[in-house]
Amino acid sequence: MAQELNGEAANGESFERFLREAGEEAKGDEILKFFLQSWRLVRDLVGKRVAEVATLMETEERVVNVEMLYMPESLKNRIIQEENGKDVVLVMSKKIGKTDLNKNDNRLLIPWGNLRDYSFLNQEEKTILDSQKGAKKGIEVSVIPPSLESNVKLKLKKWKTGYCLTEKWHSLVVNNQENGLEMGVTVNLWSFRNNSSELCFALQK
């Protein structure tokens, strides 16, 4: 049967025919029937996932991060269609901490330990943030808030503990109740490039 499977399962129609014939031969063999049903289920699930990835890569060629499959459609549409974004990267995933909400701290910390991908910065941006003056001054970036309201302008800076989004972080993001930021809430921080190849972010709650 193993040899028949390797040959007959080469394409979808042959595979279905093979399963039907095997099911008829199984008759009262409940174990074999269960095996065949499980086989079909796994095949369908794998095929569905492969199709989703293929569709995403074909219809949205600018999307290079397969993790976007799990991004909410509303945020995906905002980045790809409205912002004309490209080079999307999942930068960080973490739970909001007390200091992220503190008015005096006024920043969203992106700790080194939570960074998932370092490729979101280009060489020029790395050079700026690695310099003493640049690290202090920071880089102005446009950020899509969790509420998907209008973009806010923040500064990306580099500290010893990691990167951070600061300057008006508290007043423009934390203070807006529509963003729903509370201690312990898990957020994903995505980066992308706009039409001018400028660095932008999207904060997903």
C-alpha positions in Angstrom: 0.0 0.0 0.0 2.9 2.4 0.7 4.2 2.1 -2.9 0.7 2.7 -4.2 0.4 5.8 -2.0 3.6 7.3 -3.3 2.5 6.8 -6.9 -1.2 7.5 -6.7 -0.9 10.5 -4.4 1.3 12.5 -6.8 -1.6 14.8 -7.7 -5.0 15.8 -6.2 -7.3 13.7 -8.3 -5.2 10.5 -8.0 -4.9 11.0 -4.3 -8.7 11.3 -3.8 -9.2 8.2 -6.0 -6.7 6.3 -3.9 -8.5 7.3 -0.7 -11.9 6.3 -2.1 -10.6 2.9 -3.2 -8.7 2.3 0.0 -11.8 3.3 2.0 -13.9 0.7 0.1 -11.3 -2.0 0.7 -11.2 -1.0 4.4 -14.8 -1.9 4.9 -15.1 -2.9 8.6 -11.5 -1.9 9.4 -12.2 1.1 11.7 -8.5 1.7 12.4 -7.7 2.0 8.7 -10.8 4.2 8.1 -9.7 6.5 10.9 -6.1 6.6 9.5 -7.5 7.5 6.0 -9.7 10.2 7.4 -6.9 11.7 9.4 -4.7 11.6 6.4 -7.2 13.6 4.3 -7.7 16.1 7.1 -3.9 16.8 7.4 -3.6 17.0 3.6 -6.4 19.6 3.5 -5.0 21.7 6.3 -1.5 21.7 4.8 -2.9 22.5 1.4 -4.9 25.4 2.8 -1.9 27.0 4.6 0.3 26.6 1.5 -2.4 28.3 -0.6 -2.7 31.2 1.9 1.1 31.8 1.8 1.2 31.6 -2.0 -1.8 34.0 -2.3 -0.2 36.4 0.0 3.1 36.4 -1.8 1.5 36.7 -5.2 -1.1 39.5 -4.4 1.1 41.5 -2.0 4.6 41.2 -3.4 5.8 43.9 -1.1 5.1 41.7 2.0 8.2 39.8 2.8 7.3 38.6 6.3 5.1 35.5 6.4 4.2 36.5 10.0 1.8 39.0 8.4 -0.5 36.1 7.9 -1.5 36.5 11.5 -1.8 40.3 11.4 -5.4 41.6 11.6 -6.8 42.4 8.2 -7.6 46.0 9.3 -4.0 46.7 10.1 -2.7 44.9 7.1 -4.9 47.0 4.8 -3.8 50.1 6.5 -0.2 49.4 6.0 -0.3 47.9 2.4 -3.2 49.8 0.8 -3.5 53.2 2.7 0.2 53.7 3.6 1.5 51.9 0.5 3.9 50.1 2.8 6.6 47.6 2.0 9.4 45.7 3.7 7.1 44.8 6.7 9.0 43.4 9.7 7.8 42.3 13.1 10.2 44.2 15.3 9.0 43.3 18.8 6.3 41.5 20.8 6.0 42.2 24.5 3.6 43.0 27.3 3.2 46.7 28.2 5.1 47.5 31.4 4.5 50.1 34.1 7.2 52.4 32.8 5.7 52.3 29.3 2.6 54.0 30.7 4.5 56.4 33.1 4.1 60.0 32.0 7.6 60.9 33.4 9.3 58.1 31.4 7.3 59.0 28.3 8.5 56.2 26.0 7.8 52.7 24.7 10.8 50.6 25.4 12.0 48.1 22.8 14.3 45.9 25.0 17.1 44.0 23.3 15.6 40.8 24.7 12.3 41.4 22.9 13.7 42.3 19.5 12.7 39.7 17.0 14.4 41.2 13.9 17.2 43.7 13.6 16.8 44.3 9.9 14.2 47.0 10.3 17.0 49.7 10.3 18.9 50.5 7.1 22.6 51.3 7.3 22.2 55.1 7.4 19.8 54.8 10.3 22.1 52.4 12.2 25.0 54.9 11.7 22.9 57.8 13.1 21.7 55.9 16.1 25.1 54.4 16.8 26.6 57.9 17.1 26.4 59.7 20.4 24.7 62.8 18.9 22.3 60.7 16.8 21.3 58.4 19.7 20.4 61.4 21.8 18.5 63.3 19.0 16.9 60.2 17.5 15.1 59.7 14.2 11.6 61.0 13.5 9.2 58.2 12.6 5.5 58.0 11.7 3.6 55.5 13.9 0.2 53.9 13.3 -1.4 53.7 16.8 -3.4 50.6 17.9 -6.7 52.6 17.3 -5.7 52.9 13.6 -6.5 56.6 13.9 -4.2 59.2 12.3 -0.4 58.5 12.4 1.5 60.1 15.2 5.1 61.5 14.9 7.5 60.1 17.5 11.3 59.8 17.9 13.2 56.5 17.7 16.2 56.5 20.0 18.8 54.1 21.1 19.5 53.5 24.7 21.7 51.0 26.6 18.7 48.9 27.4 17.3 48.9 23.8 15.5 51.2 21.3 12.6 53.3 22.4 9.8 55.4 20.9 9.6 58.6 22.7 8.8 62.4 22.7 5.0 62.7 22.9 4.6 59.0 23.3 2.5 59.5 26.5 0.4 62.4 25.3 -0.3 61.1 21.8 -0.6 57.3 22.4 -1.0 56.4 26.1 -3.4 59.2 26.9 -5.7 58.3 24.0 -8.1 55.8 25.5 -9.0 54.5 22.0 -5.6 52.8 22.0 -6.5 50.8 25.1 -2.9 50.5 26.4 -2.8 49.0 29.9 -0.2 47.2 31.9 0.1 43.6 30.9 -1.5 44.1 27.5 0.5 42.3 24.7 1.5 44.5 21.8 3.3 43.8 18.5 5.4 46.5 17.0 5.8 46.3 13.2 8.0 48.4 11.0 7.6 49.2 7.3 8.8 51.6 4.6 6.5 54.2 3.0 6.7 55.5 -0.6 9.7 57.6 0.3 11.4 54.6 1.9 11.1 56.4 5.3 11.0 54.2 8.4 7.5 53.9 9.9 5.9 51.7 12.6 2.6 50.2 13.5 1.6 49.3 17.0 -0.8 46.4 17.2 -2.7 45.5 20.4 
